[in-house]
Amino acid sequence: MSMRTFLREALGRLAGGAALALAAVVAGGSAPAAAAEVDGQERHVVRDPHFGDSLFYFYQQRYFTSLTNLMASQQFGRVAHHVDEAEVLRGGLYLSYGLHREAAEIFTRLIEQGAPPAVRDRAWYYLAKIRYQRGLLAQAEEALGRIKGPLPPDLQEDRGLLQANLLMARGDYAAAAEVLQPLVAAGKDALYARYNLGVAWIKSGNVPRGSEMLDEIGVLPATSEEFRSLGDKANVALGFAALQNKDPERARVYLERVRLSGMMANKALLGFGWAADALGRPKDALVPWTELTGRDASDAAVLEAKLAVPYALGELEAYSQALDEYRGAIQTFDHESASLDESIAAIRAGKLLEDLLASNPGEEMGWFWNIDRLPQMPHAGHLVEVLALHQFQEEFKNYRDLQFLAKNLRDWAGNLGIIEDMLANRRQAFAERLPQVQVMARNTGIGKLEKQRDELAAELARAQEQSDGVVFADAKERALRVRLERVRATLERDGADPQLTGASERYRRVAGAMSWQLAQQFPVRLWDAKKDFRQLALELERARARDADLARAQREEPAHFDQFAARIAALQLRIQALIPRVTALLELQREAVQEMAVAELEAQKERLTVYTIQARFAVAQIYDRAGLAKESGHAPGP
């Protein structure tokens, strides 16, 4: 089970979909890759947009932006539906920047709140792994000690390797061998466990068993470049161990297996030559050593071969050729020493760090960002050993993060000035628009409308009490009532007129029909009127609330402006205080990283000085031999 899979499953149970995010951070991979591993698992919906915003930046590998946005959202309570998920993501982002203590506090709290034992064990394993990578060996052992049960099979070997590495780091090789033996017995494919077991046995004094284990790895068919390199490493270790044990014949067997194009080829060629020399065959030793001298002179094995070739020629009494080779070696050493001086000067001028950052972009990549390209500077080959140092990579990451923080602070110093201008514009706009809004508010006539509302309410209550349908008559009905009223008045005035004898009956019928129609429509019209009245009352309430908001804004908005101005001023002071601190730390870290690189190159220079002294001493010895030969009447060899 991969780290991504573990955290997806374990923290997914605890906090849902954020496990994918944490998994990708801790594994140094991408979130989409983590998501691709989810088969058949329920998808989690992002319910809080601000949490989705943090996830978006995370998937873009902008981890710092994701972290700061997430922390701001947590502070303002914007991730209420993803409280635990947000904590998981925050812990993972802390971990990606090497903040293992803060991450451990978060994971411990969340895990103890409800994660099953198996999940807790795997979480402690990954925390131990991060601490080991940072060189915090005691804390890594403490985290491993909190694992109570077995891990999944695909993590069990890694756990054993980690525990063994911690034991070997403090020199307890016998205990490391005890840890590794069950892993080796459990599966033949545990190549790293077998390699470490072989080393642990040799270091603890059990040379035969250790050599046998490494020998098995050295002859094993490899299916990948990684395992081929491991086989080369095992064979080189066996070869040099055999040389130390005065067994050059066996050393040749081991070293012959090493690929000429692999990373261990130079060291193997050097050892193969020394094995031939130990067998008394300096002519055979010349073959690998001569091949080696044609390779990159920045490699220590190549420089040693520059001395080994004339040494072998001297053993063959080819003194003239040996002298030429020694002189050529001295020239090479002097040239390499001068090149190292140039590299040291370039490093102290800051070129190394500048070029490393330019060649290996990724300012927000977090702790799992690595150097994978050499800087574009003269004699970059000298830096291979430097860049391979774990401590250098860790210190350079600190430098890169400090540089990013310094830039971030400078950017925010500028942004706060822009925000300050925006606040001033808003304050001015408020002052300019307030009188206009006040005039508009006075002209709305809310008080008059409320009086009319009260009158309508009284009329509506009277109509309901008296069942007066006339109140709800529409325009056509009101016009008809007016006509009927005129007819009634005419009948009362001229009722004795013989021509109006039938009109009185018709009036009675029409008036009755009108009354009946109004009575029939009364319930419906009453309900509609009440509904319209409620809507009217609601709109008046809203208008009154807007008036209240306006009045409150008139009182409070100036204070809000002042509060924002105070916050901006406080942040400006804080940033201005942080900038020199971060700048000072950045300078100290720059010097530390550069001096670490310089110290490694100075060590290479010291090695060159030793080689030069050895070469000059060998030249003097050859001249002495030549002088003695002349005195005895024997000419020196060609």
VENRA-V430121 format. One record per residue. N is the residue number from 1. RES is the residue in one letter. PHI is phi in degrees with one decimal (none if undefined). Layout:
# VENRA-V430121
N | RES | PHI
N | RES | PHI
This chain:
# VENRA-V430121
1 | M | none
2 | S | -77.3
3 | M | -60.7
4 | R | -61.7
5 | T | -63.8
6 | F | -58.2
7 | L | -70.3
8 | R | -61.0
9 | E | -77.2
10 | A | -68.5
11 | L | -75.7
12 | G | -64.1
13 | R | -64.0
14 | L | -76.1
15 | A | -138.7
16 | G | 81.6
17 | G | -63.6
18 | A | -66.3
19 | A | -57.1
20 | L | -59.4
21 | A | -63.2
22 | L | -62.3
23 | A | -57.9
24 | A | -66.6
25 | V | -63.4
26 | V | -66.6
27 | A | -81.7
28 | G | 73.6
29 | G | -103.3
30 | S | -99.7
31 | A | -61.6
32 | P | -58.6
33 | A | -65.9
34 | A | -65.2
35 | A | -63.6
36 | A | -66.2
37 | E | -81.8
38 | V | -80.7
39 | D | -119.0
40 | G | 77.7
41 | Q | -89.9
42 | E | -61.3
43 | R | -80.4
44 | H | -104.6
45 | V | -88.0
46 | V | -81.3
47 | R | -96.3
48 | D | -108.4
49 | P | -56.4
50 | H | -68.0
51 | F | -68.7
52 | G | -61.3
53 | D | -62.6
54 | S | -65.2
55 | L | -64.0
56 | F | -58.5
57 | Y | -66.9
58 | F | -63.2
59 | Y | -64.6
60 | Q | -82.6
61 | Q | 63.7
62 | R | -99.3
63 | Y | -68.7
64 | F | -65.9
65 | T | -61.6
66 | S | -60.0
67 | L | -66.5
68 | T | -65.7
69 | N | -62.7
70 | L | -63.9
71 | M | -64.4
72 | A | -64.2
73 | S | -64.8
74 | Q | -64.7
75 | Q | -62.3
76 | F | -94.6
77 | G | 66.2
78 | R | -95.9
79 | V | -125.0
80 | A | -61.1
81 | H | -86.3
82 | H | -136.5
83 | V | -60.9
84 | D | -69.6
85 | E | -60.2
86 | A | -63.6
87 | E | -66.9
88 | V | -61.9
89 | L | -63.9
90 | R | -63.2
91 | G | -62.2
92 | G | -64.1
93 | L | -69.3
94 | Y | -57.0
95 | L | -62.9
96 | S | -66.7
97 | Y | -99.8
98 | G | 80.5
99 | L | -85.2
100 | H | -69.4
101 | R | -66.6
102 | E | -63.4
103 | A | -64.4
104 | A | -62.2
105 | E | -61.8
106 | I | -66.2
107 | F | -64.8
108 | T | -60.3
109 | R | -62.7
110 | L | -68.4
111 | I | -63.9
112 | E | -71.4
113 | Q | -79.2
114 | G | 169.6
115 | A | -78.7
116 | P | -68.0
117 | P | -54.7
118 | A | -61.9
119 | V | -68.2
120 | R | -59.3
121 | D | -60.7
122 | R | -69.5
123 | A | -63.8
124 | W | -66.1
125 | Y | -62.2
126 | Y | -69.9
127 | L | -64.5
128 | A | -62.2
129 | K | -64.5
130 | I | -63.2
131 | R | -64.4
132 | Y | -63.4
133 | Q | -62.5
134 | R | -89.0
135 | G | 82.6
136 | L | -92.0
137 | L | -68.8
138 | A | -63.0
139 | Q | -66.2
140 | A | -65.3
141 | E | -64.0
142 | E | -63.1
143 | A | -66.6
144 | L | -61.6
145 | G | -65.8
146 | R | -88.0
147 | I | -80.6
148 | K | -98.8
149 | G | -128.9
150 | P | -71.1
151 | L | -90.0
152 | P | -56.4
153 | P | -52.9
154 | D | -76.2
155 | L | -104.7
156 | Q | -63.1
157 | E | -64.4
158 | D | -61.7
159 | R | -63.2
160 | G | -63.0
161 | L | -61.9
162 | L | -64.3
163 | Q | -63.6
164 | A | -64.8
165 | N | -61.3
166 | L | -65.7
167 | L | -67.0
168 | M | -67.8
169 | A | -63.9
170 | R | -104.9
171 | G | 82.6
172 | D | -93.9
173 | Y | -71.6
174 | A | -64.0
175 | A | -65.2
176 | A | -61.9
177 | A | -63.3
178 | E | -63.9
179 | V | -69.5
180 | L | -79.5
181 | Q | -58.2
182 | P | -62.0
183 | L | -66.1
184 | V | -66.5
185 | A | -67.0
186 | A | -76.2
187 | G | -166.8
188 | K | -72.7
189 | D | -85.9
190 | A | -79.0
191 | L | -66.2
192 | Y | -66.6
193 | A | -63.9
194 | R | -66.5
195 | Y | -62.6
196 | N | -64.2
197 | L | -64.2
198 | G | -59.3
199 | V | -63.5
200 | A | -63.1
201 | W | -63.1
202 | I | -62.8
203 | K | -66.8
204 | S | -88.3
205 | G | 104.1
206 | N | -91.1
207 | V | -64.0
208 | P | -59.0
209 | R | -68.0
210 | G | -63.8
211 | S | -65.7
212 | E | -62.1
213 | M | -65.2
214 | L | -66.6
215 | D | -63.5
216 | E | -61.4
217 | I | -67.9
218 | G | -65.0
219 | V | -103.9
220 | L | -73.6
221 | P | -61.7
222 | A | -100.7
223 | T | -102.2
224 | S | -148.3
225 | E | -62.2
226 | E | -59.9
227 | F | -76.8
228 | R | -63.8
229 | S | -65.3
230 | L | -65.4
231 | G | -62.5
232 | D | -59.9
233 | K | -62.8
234 | A | -64.9
235 | N | -66.1
236 | V | -64.8
237 | A | -61.1
238 | L | -64.9
239 | G | -61.3
240 | F | -72.8
241 | A | -64.6
242 | A | -65.3
243 | L | -61.7
244 | Q | -65.9
245 | N | -91.3
246 | K | 60.5
247 | D | -126.6
248 | P | -65.6
249 | E | -63.3
250 | R | -67.9
251 | A | -59.3
252 | R | -62.6
253 | V | -61.0
254 | Y | -66.0
255 | L | -71.4
256 | E | -64.6
257 | R | -75.8
258 | V | -73.9
259 | R | -68.7
260 | L | -71.6
261 | S | -103.3
262 | G | -84.8
263 | M | -67.4
264 | M | -95.7
265 | A | -61.8
266 | N | -61.8
267 | K | -66.6
268 | A | -66.6
269 | L | -61.2
270 | L | -62.6
271 | G | -65.6
272 | F | -62.3
273 | G | -65.6
274 | W | -66.6
275 | A | -65.6
276 | A | -62.5
277 | D | -64.7
278 | A | -64.5
279 | L | -85.4
280 | G | 78.4
281 | R | -123.6
282 | P | -62.4
283 | K | -64.7
284 | D | -65.9
285 | A | -65.2
286 | L | -63.1
287 | V | -62.3
288 | P | -68.1
289 | W | -67.5
290 | T | -64.5
291 | E | -59.3
292 | L | -69.4
293 | T | -66.5
294 | G | -85.2
295 | R | -95.2
296 | D | -58.1
297 | A | -72.3
298 | S | -77.2
299 | D | -84.7
300 | A | -62.3
301 | A | -65.2
302 | V | -65.8
303 | L | -64.1
304 | E | -65.8
305 | A | -65.4
306 | K | -61.2
307 | L | -88.8
308 | A | -68.9
309 | V | -61.8
310 | P | -65.6
311 | Y | -60.8
312 | A | -64.4
313 | L | -63.4
314 | G | -64.3
315 | E | -63.1
316 | L | -87.0
317 | E | 62.3
318 | A | -91.6
319 | Y | -66.1
320 | S | -62.4
321 | Q | -66.0
322 | A | -62.2
323 | L | -59.5
324 | D | -60.8
325 | E | -66.7
326 | Y | -63.9
327 | R | -63.6
328 | G | -62.8
329 | A | -63.4
330 | I | -61.5
331 | Q | -62.0
332 | T | -61.7
333 | F | -63.6
334 | D | -63.3
335 | H | -64.9
336 | E | -65.9
337 | S | -63.6
338 | A | -64.9
339 | S | -63.7
340 | L | -64.2
341 | D | -60.9
342 | E | -64.2
343 | S | -64.2
344 | I | -62.8
345 | A | -63.0
346 | A | -64.9
347 | I | -64.4
348 | R | -68.1
349 | A | -82.7
350 | G | 90.8
351 | K | -68.2
352 | L | -60.0
353 | L | -66.8
354 | E | -61.2
355 | D | -71.3
356 | L | -63.3
357 | L | -65.9
358 | A | -69.9
359 | S | -83.1
360 | N | -129.8
361 | P | -68.8
362 | G | 131.9
363 | E | -68.6
364 | E | -106.3
365 | M | -77.3
366 | G | 83.0
367 | W | -70.5
368 | F | -93.8
369 | W | -72.2
370 | N | -132.9
371 | I | -79.4
372 | D | -127.6
373 | R | -135.2
374 | L | -70.1
375 | P | -69.3
376 | Q | -86.0
377 | M | -146.7
378 | P | -58.9
379 | H | 57.6
380 | A | -63.0
381 | G | -60.4
382 | H | -63.8
383 | L | -90.3
384 | V | -59.1
385 | E | -65.3
386 | V | -64.5
387 | L | -68.2
388 | A | -77.1
389 | L | -69.3
390 | H | -59.6
391 | Q | -62.9
392 | F | -64.1
393 | Q | -60.5
394 | E | -65.5
395 | E | -66.1
396 | F | -67.8
397 | K | -61.3
398 | N | -60.4
399 | Y | -62.5
400 | R | -61.2
401 | D | -67.7
402 | L | -63.9
403 | Q | -64.1
404 | F | -62.8
405 | L | -64.0
406 | A | -62.1
407 | K | -64.9
408 | N | -62.1
409 | L | -66.5
410 | R | -63.4
411 | D | -61.5
412 | W | -70.7
413 | A | -60.8
414 | G | -70.5
415 | N | -63.9
416 | L | -64.7
417 | G | -62.9
418 | I | -65.3
419 | I | -63.4
420 | E | -62.2
421 | D | -64.3
422 | M | -61.8
423 | L | -64.0
424 | A | -62.3
425 | N | -64.6
426 | R | -66.8
427 | R | -62.5
428 | Q | -66.1
429 | A | -62.7
430 | F | -62.9
431 | A | -64.4
432 | E | -75.9
433 | R | -88.3
434 | L | -58.1
435 | P | -59.4
436 | Q | -62.8
437 | V | -66.3
438 | Q | -64.0
439 | V | -62.6
440 | M | -61.9
441 | A | -65.3
442 | R | -68.4
443 | N | -84.7
444 | T | -71.4
445 | G | 62.7
446 | I | -63.8
447 | G | -61.2
448 | K | -63.2
449 | L | -65.0
450 | E | -67.8
451 | K | -63.9
452 | Q | -63.1
453 | R | -61.6
454 | D | -65.1
455 | E | -64.3
456 | L | -64.0
457 | A | -63.8
458 | A | -66.0
459 | E | -65.3
460 | L | -65.6
461 | A | -66.0
462 | R | -62.1
463 | A | -62.8
464 | Q | -68.1
465 | E | -65.8
466 | Q | -95.3
467 | S | 51.1
468 | D | -86.9
469 | G | -73.8
470 | V | -61.7
471 | V | -57.5
472 | F | -99.4
473 | A | -62.9
474 | D | -85.6
475 | A | -62.2
476 | K | -64.5
477 | E | -68.6
478 | R | -66.3
479 | A | -64.4
480 | L | -65.3
481 | R | -64.5
482 | V | -63.5
483 | R | -62.5
484 | L | -62.6
485 | E | -66.3
486 | R | -66.2
487 | V | -62.2
488 | R | -61.8
489 | A | -64.4
490 | T | -64.9
491 | L | -64.0
492 | E | -66.5
493 | R | -80.5
494 | D | -119.0
495 | G | -64.2
496 | A | -77.9
497 | D | -67.2
498 | P | -58.5
499 | Q | -69.3
500 | L | -100.4
501 | T | -59.8
502 | G | -84.4
503 | A | -66.1
504 | S | -61.6
505 | E | -67.4
506 | R | -63.7
507 | Y | -60.2
508 | R | -60.3
509 | R | -67.4
510 | V | -65.5
511 | A | -62.6
512 | G | -64.2
513 | A | -61.6
514 | M | -62.7
515 | S | -62.3
516 | W | -63.6
517 | Q | -63.3
518 | L | -64.9
519 | A | -66.9
520 | Q | -65.1
521 | Q | -81.8
522 | F | -57.8
523 | P | -60.5
524 | V | -66.0
525 | R | -67.7
526 | L | -63.8
527 | W | -63.1
528 | D | -62.8
529 | A | -64.7
530 | K | -63.0
531 | K | -63.0
532 | D | -64.2
533 | F | -66.5
534 | R | -62.8
535 | Q | -64.5
536 | L | -62.7
537 | A | -62.1
538 | L | -64.0
539 | E | -63.8
540 | L | -65.5
541 | E | -62.2
542 | R | -64.0
543 | A | -62.2
544 | R | -64.5
545 | A | -65.4
546 | R | -64.7
547 | D | -62.9
548 | A | -65.8
549 | D | -61.6
550 | L | -63.8
551 | A | -63.5
552 | R | -65.3
553 | A | -62.0
554 | Q | -60.5
555 | R | -81.1
556 | E | -97.1
557 | E | -58.9
558 | P | -57.6
559 | A | -67.3
560 | H | -61.8
561 | F | -58.7
562 | D | -64.6
563 | Q | -64.2
564 | F | -61.4
565 | A | -62.1
566 | A | -66.5
567 | R | -63.2
568 | I | -62.3
569 | A | -62.7
570 | A | -64.7
571 | L | -66.0
572 | Q | -62.1
573 | L | -63.4
574 | R | -64.1
575 | I | -65.7
576 | Q | -64.4
577 | A | -77.5
578 | L | -76.2
579 | I | -56.6
580 | P | -65.8
581 | R | -64.8
582 | V | -66.0
583 | T | -61.9
584 | A | -64.7
585 | L | -63.2
586 | L | -62.4
587 | E | -66.2
588 | L | -62.6
589 | Q | -67.8
590 | R | -59.9
591 | E | -64.0
592 | A | -63.7
593 | V | -65.7
594 | Q | -64.4
595 | E | -67.8
596 | M | -63.9
597 | A | -65.9
598 | V | -63.3
599 | A | -60.6
600 | E | -66.8
601 | L | -69.5
602 | E | -63.9
603 | A | -64.0
604 | Q | -63.9
605 | K | -64.5
606 | E | -61.7
607 | R | -63.6
608 | L | -63.1
609 | T | -62.6
610 | V | -62.7
611 | Y | -61.4
612 | T | -63.6
613 | I | -61.6
614 | Q | -62.1
615 | A | -64.9
616 | R | -66.2
617 | F | -64.8
618 | A | -65.1
619 | V | -60.7
620 | A | -62.8
621 | Q | -63.3
622 | I | -63.4
623 | Y | -63.7
624 | D | -63.4
625 | R | -61.8
626 | A | -63.6
627 | G | -65.0
628 | L | -63.9
629 | A | -64.6
630 | K | -66.2
631 | E | -64.6
632 | S | -86.3
633 | G | 88.8
634 | H | -110.8
635 | A | -74.1
636 | P | -67.6
637 | G | -64.2
638 | P | -63.1
